[in-house]
Structures are given as C-alpha cells and as structure tokens.
Amino acid sequence: MNGGAPFRTVERSDPAIGSVGLEFVTVKSRSLRRRADVTVFVPPVARGTADLPMVVLLHGVFGSHWAWALKGGAHLTAMRLIAEGALPPVALLMPSDGLWGDGSGYVEQDDADAERWILDEVPALARELIDECTHRSPLLVAGLSMGGFGALRLAGKYPMRIAAAAALSAVTDASQFDRLIEEDRAGWSEAPADRSVLAALTGASFPLPPIRIGCGRDDPYLEANRELHGALLKAGIAHCYVENEGGHDWPYWSATLEGVLHFFGKVLRAGR
C-alpha cells in the first residue's frame, strides 16, 4: 500500500449497543443497479397496528445501513419513547445510501438513483417484510449530515409523499461534499433541487410537510444551518429550528434523535 494506511476510512459498530430485534436485509435494487442493505426494526408493541408509520433514518458519509442502530442506538430510543407514550408505534427503516464512493448524497447519478431507492424501494421493502406497513402508512424521513441533506431535499421535492422530515447537522449544499468525499461529483444530478436544500424547499410545488432542522453549536456546519434557517424564515417557510450543545458526532446525533422522534410523534398524533 506504498506505506499508507490500507483504508481511507473505517466505521465500526459499538459492541455495547444491543442488536436484539434488529433485522438485516439485502436486496437487489433496480434503482441502484446493485445490491443494497437495510436494517429494520419493528418493536413488538407495533405488531397488529394498522397502517404502521415508517420512519426512515438516513446515515452520513462513510457510514452504512447499520450506523443509526449500532452507533446511535436508534431502536433503543424509539422503544423507550413508545413505552413512554411520546411516540406511537413505528417501524424503523435504516437503509444504506447506495454505497457509491464515500457517499452518494442520496441523489440521482448517471448509473444509479439513490433518491428512488429511498423514496420508492425502501417503503416497498417495508410493505413486503412487515404486515402492518401498507400504502397508507405515513412516511417520515430523518437524516444526519449527508442524510440531512437527503431528508430535507426529499421533503421539498416530494412534499405530498412525506409526512414529516428532520435533519441533524445537515449538509445544505452539494458543494460541501467536495471536502468530504474522495471522488468527484461528475455524473450527479445538476438540478437545483439536487444541489441545494434551500432550492428544494423553496421550489416545492405543494405545501411542505412539517420540518425540523437541528445542529450542534460546535458543529462545522452550524453557520450553514443558521443561514438555511434565516433563508427559510425570509421565504416564509414554516419549520422548527433547534440548536443544542454538541458537535458533528454520534454523542450529539444519538441524543438529538430523541427530539426528532418527539417531533415525529406530534406529527403522527395530529394526523389522526
């Protein structure tokens, strides 16, 4: 390896986080034209729930489908909030992003469409695997960093299909990926809504779903998130904006997920 490290990045699960109840699924995705993985969690209390809501959690660069569960303990947080009555029963769907390079941005590319994978195929997989998930199941999407970029863009582009969206430490513009990923973005969609969260949200053709944006005060994307917040206020776009202590890391994301799921719980109860 010419004296260098054998791998540019290494992401490891946390062995202290229990995996009981998690299911790991691999499918051949038509949208991605390759195999793809999803971590699935259905709390026992959700069994028998009609039109079970689907919460999709999108990971960041360098990560994969298992990160939200086995680094962030998302399933444990969800179970606790369901037991406390703060969150109705939901299915958690934690997909890989298409595994292009260091991160796909969840956008359409020349040879793969990570957006269709998330929006069409992941819910279809849930309906196939989980009896309680149907075409009437609300779809809620949240993500961290690159996943926040994906979640907010999807809410802007497909507001009629998404019941609520949330972002933690979001990348707000595709140009920010250039400092993160080793590959260049040649072949990524150049549409404004695929390059900019603000363009996607301000260009929505229907009323936007409820949106929550959060960032840590020690996060390198804090100013970008503040600018997005200010631009949305100026545009008259309703949203919840939250700053907490923390950085661009799992201690912040795992702690802040509780607020996101509380937000989703309020949306789901209001929709009944």
C-alpha positions as CSV (number, residue, x, y, z in Angstrom):
1,M,0.0,0.0,0.0
2,N,3.0,2.3,-0.5
3,G,3.4,2.7,3.2
4,G,0.0,4.3,3.6
5,A,-3.0,3.2,5.6
6,P,-4.9,0.3,4.0
7,F,-8.2,2.1,4.3
8,R,-9.1,5.7,3.9
9,T,-11.9,5.4,6.5
10,V,-13.1,2.8,8.9
11,E,-16.6,2.8,10.6
12,R,-17.1,0.4,13.5
13,S,-20.2,-0.5,15.3
14,D,-20.4,-0.1,19.1
15,P,-20.5,-3.6,20.8
16,A,-22.1,-2.0,23.9
17,I,-25.3,-1.4,21.9
18,G,-27.6,-4.4,21.8
19,S,-28.9,-5.7,18.5
20,V,-31.9,-7.7,19.7
21,G,-34.9,-7.2,17.5
22,L,-32.9,-5.8,14.5
23,E,-33.2,-7.4,11.1
24,F,-30.6,-7.0,8.4
25,V,-31.8,-7.3,4.8
26,T,-30.0,-7.3,1.5
27,V,-31.9,-6.8,-1.8
28,K,-31.1,-6.3,-5.4
29,S,-32.1,-2.7,-6.1
30,R,-33.4,-1.8,-9.6
31,S,-32.8,1.9,-8.9
32,L,-29.2,1.4,-7.8
33,R,-28.5,-1.5,-10.2
34,R,-26.7,-3.2,-7.4
35,R,-27.2,-4.9,-4.0
36,A,-28.3,-2.7,-1.1
37,D,-28.8,-3.2,2.6
38,V,-31.4,-2.1,5.1
39,T,-31.5,-2.5,8.9
40,V,-35.1,-3.0,10.0
41,F,-36.6,-2.7,13.5
42,V,-40.3,-3.3,14.4
43,P,-40.9,-3.1,18.1
44,P,-43.1,-5.9,19.4
45,V,-45.8,-3.4,20.5
46,A,-46.2,-2.4,16.9
47,R,-47.5,-5.8,15.8
48,G,-51.1,-5.5,14.8
49,T,-51.0,-1.8,14.2
50,A,-52.9,-0.8,11.1
51,D,-51.0,1.3,8.5
52,L,-47.9,1.3,10.7
53,P,-45.9,4.5,10.2
54,M,-42.5,4.1,8.6
55,V,-39.6,6.2,9.9
56,V,-36.6,6.2,7.5
57,L,-33.2,7.2,9.1
58,L,-30.5,8.2,6.6
59,H,-26.9,7.9,7.6
60,G,-23.9,10.2,6.7
61,V,-20.8,9.9,4.6
62,F,-18.5,6.9,5.3
63,G,-21.4,5.0,7.0
64,S,-23.9,2.4,6.1
65,H,-27.2,0.9,7.0
66,W,-26.3,-0.3,10.5
67,A,-24.9,3.0,11.7
68,W,-28.1,4.5,13.2
69,A,-28.8,1.4,15.2
70,L,-25.3,0.1,16.2
71,K,-23.7,3.5,16.6
72,G,-26.7,5.6,17.6
73,G,-28.9,3.1,19.3
74,A,-31.9,4.4,17.4
75,H,-34.0,1.3,18.0
76,L,-33.5,1.6,21.8
77,T,-34.5,5.3,21.8
78,A,-37.6,4.5,19.7
79,M,-38.6,1.7,22.0
80,R,-38.2,3.9,25.1
81,L,-40.3,6.7,23.6
82,I,-43.0,4.3,22.5
83,A,-43.2,2.9,26.0
84,E,-43.4,6.4,27.4
85,G,-46.2,7.3,25.0
86,A,-44.2,10.1,23.3
87,L,-44.1,8.2,20.0
88,P,-46.8,6.0,18.5
89,P,-45.6,2.5,17.3
90,V,-43.5,2.9,14.2
91,A,-41.2,0.8,12.0
92,L,-37.6,2.0,11.7
93,L,-36.0,1.6,8.3
94,M,-32.3,2.3,8.1
95,P,-31.1,1.9,4.6
96,S,-27.6,2.2,3.1
97,D,-27.3,5.2,0.7
98,G,-26.4,3.2,-2.4
99,L,-22.7,2.8,-1.3
100,W,-21.3,5.0,-4.0
101,G,-17.8,6.1,-3.1
102,D,-17.6,7.8,0.2
103,G,-21.3,8.9,0.0
104,S,-24.0,9.2,-2.7
105,G,-25.7,12.3,-1.4
106,Y,-28.9,10.4,-1.9
107,V,-29.2,12.0,-5.4
108,E,-29.7,10.6,-8.9
109,Q,-26.5,9.8,-10.7
110,D,-25.7,8.7,-14.2
111,D,-25.6,5.0,-13.3
112,A,-27.7,4.8,-10.1
113,D,-30.6,6.6,-8.5
114,A,-30.3,6.7,-4.7
115,E,-33.3,9.0,-4.5
116,R,-35.6,6.4,-6.0
117,W,-34.1,3.8,-3.8
118,I,-35.0,5.7,-0.6
119,L,-38.4,7.0,-1.7
120,D,-39.8,4.1,-3.7
121,E,-37.9,0.9,-2.9
122,V,-37.3,1.1,0.8
123,P,-41.0,1.7,1.6
124,A,-41.9,-1.1,-0.9
125,L,-39.5,-3.4,1.0
126,A,-41.1,-2.5,4.3
127,R,-44.5,-3.4,2.9
128,E,-43.2,-6.7,1.8
129,L,-41.5,-7.5,5.1
130,I,-43.9,-6.0,7.6
131,D,-47.5,-7.0,7.5
132,E,-48.5,-3.8,9.3
133,C,-47.0,-1.4,6.7
134,T,-49.3,-0.5,3.8
135,H,-49.6,2.1,1.1
136,R,-51.4,4.2,3.6
137,S,-48.6,4.1,6.1
138,P,-47.2,7.6,6.8
139,L,-43.6,8.0,5.7
140,L,-41.3,10.2,7.8
141,V,-37.6,10.8,6.9
142,A,-34.7,12.0,9.1
143,G,-31.0,12.0,8.5
144,L,-27.7,13.2,9.8
145,S,-25.1,15.2,7.8
146,M,-25.4,13.8,4.3
147,G,-28.6,12.1,5.4
148,G,-30.0,15.5,6.5
149,F,-29.2,16.8,3.0
150,G,-31.2,13.9,1.6
151,A,-34.1,14.1,4.0
152,L,-34.7,17.9,3.5
153,R,-34.4,17.7,-0.3
154,L,-36.9,14.8,-0.4
155,A,-39.3,16.8,1.6
156,G,-39.0,19.7,-0.8
157,K,-39.2,17.6,-3.9
158,Y,-42.0,15.2,-2.8
159,P,-44.0,17.0,-0.1
160,M,-47.2,15.0,-0.9
161,R,-45.4,11.7,-0.1
162,I,-43.6,12.6,3.1
163,A,-45.5,13.2,6.4
164,A,-42.5,15.0,8.1
165,A,-38.8,15.4,7.7
166,A,-35.9,16.2,10.0
167,A,-32.2,16.9,9.7
168,L,-29.4,16.8,12.2
169,S,-26.1,18.6,11.3
170,A,-27.3,18.8,7.7
171,V,-25.1,19.3,4.7
172,T,-27.0,22.1,3.0
173,D,-25.4,22.3,-0.4
174,A,-23.8,19.6,-2.6
175,S,-20.6,21.6,-2.9
176,Q,-19.9,20.9,0.8
177,F,-19.4,17.2,-0.2
178,D,-16.2,18.1,-2.1
179,R,-14.3,18.4,1.2
180,L,-15.7,15.1,2.4
181,I,-15.6,12.6,-0.4
182,E,-12.6,11.3,-2.3
183,E,-14.5,11.0,-5.6
184,D,-15.6,14.0,-7.7
185,R,-19.3,14.5,-8.3
186,A,-19.3,14.2,-12.1
187,G,-22.5,12.3,-13.0
188,W,-24.5,13.7,-10.1
189,S,-27.7,15.4,-11.0
190,E,-27.2,19.2,-11.6
191,A,-30.8,20.1,-11.0
192,P,-31.0,23.0,-8.4
193,A,-33.2,20.9,-6.1
194,D,-30.5,18.2,-6.1
195,R,-27.7,20.6,-5.3
196,S,-29.3,22.8,-2.7
197,V,-31.6,22.2,0.3
198,L,-32.8,25.7,0.1
199,A,-33.7,25.4,-3.7
200,A,-35.5,22.1,-3.0
201,L,-37.6,23.6,-0.1
202,T,-38.4,26.9,-1.8
203,G,-39.2,25.2,-5.1
204,A,-41.8,22.9,-3.6
205,S,-45.0,22.7,-5.7
206,F,-47.2,21.7,-2.8
207,P,-47.3,22.8,0.9
208,L,-44.3,21.4,2.7
209,P,-44.7,18.8,5.5
210,P,-43.6,19.7,9.0
211,I,-39.8,20.2,9.0
212,R,-37.3,20.1,11.9
213,I,-33.7,21.3,11.5
214,G,-31.2,20.9,14.3
215,C,-27.4,21.5,14.7
216,G,-24.9,21.4,17.5
217,R,-23.1,24.6,18.5
218,D,-19.7,23.0,17.9
219,D,-20.6,21.6,14.5
220,P,-18.7,22.8,11.4
221,Y,-22.0,23.1,9.6
222,L,-23.5,25.4,12.2
223,E,-23.2,28.6,10.1
224,A,-24.6,26.8,7.0
225,N,-27.6,25.6,9.0
226,R,-28.1,29.1,10.5
227,E,-28.0,30.5,7.0
228,L,-30.6,28.0,5.9
229,H,-32.8,28.8,8.8
230,G,-32.6,32.5,8.1
231,A,-33.3,32.0,4.4
232,L,-36.4,29.8,5.2
233,L,-37.7,32.5,7.6
234,K,-37.2,35.1,4.9
235,A,-39.1,32.9,2.4
236,G,-41.9,32.4,4.9
237,I,-41.4,28.6,5.1
238,A,-42.5,27.3,8.4
239,H,-40.1,25.0,10.2
240,C,-38.7,24.1,13.6
241,Y,-35.0,25.1,14.2
242,V,-33.1,23.9,17.2
243,E,-29.5,24.4,18.4
244,N,-28.1,22.3,21.2
245,E,-24.6,21.7,22.7
246,G,-22.6,19.2,20.7
247,G,-20.6,18.6,17.6
248,H,-20.7,16.6,14.4
249,D,-20.6,13.2,16.1
250,W,-22.6,10.3,17.5
251,P,-23.0,11.7,21.0
252,Y,-24.9,14.6,19.5
253,W,-26.8,12.6,17.0
254,S,-27.9,9.8,19.3
255,A,-29.0,12.4,22.0
256,T,-30.8,14.6,19.5
257,L,-32.7,11.8,17.9
258,E,-35.0,11.8,20.9
259,G,-36.1,15.3,20.0
260,V,-36.6,14.3,16.3
261,L,-38.8,11.3,17.3
262,H,-40.8,13.5,19.7
263,F,-41.4,15.8,16.8
264,F,-42.5,12.9,14.6
265,G,-44.7,11.7,17.4
266,K,-46.6,15.0,17.5
267,V,-47.0,15.0,13.7
268,L,-48.4,11.5,13.8
269,R,-50.8,12.2,16.6
270,A,-52.0,15.4,14.9
271,G,-52.7,13.4,11.7
272,R,-55.1,11.0,13.3
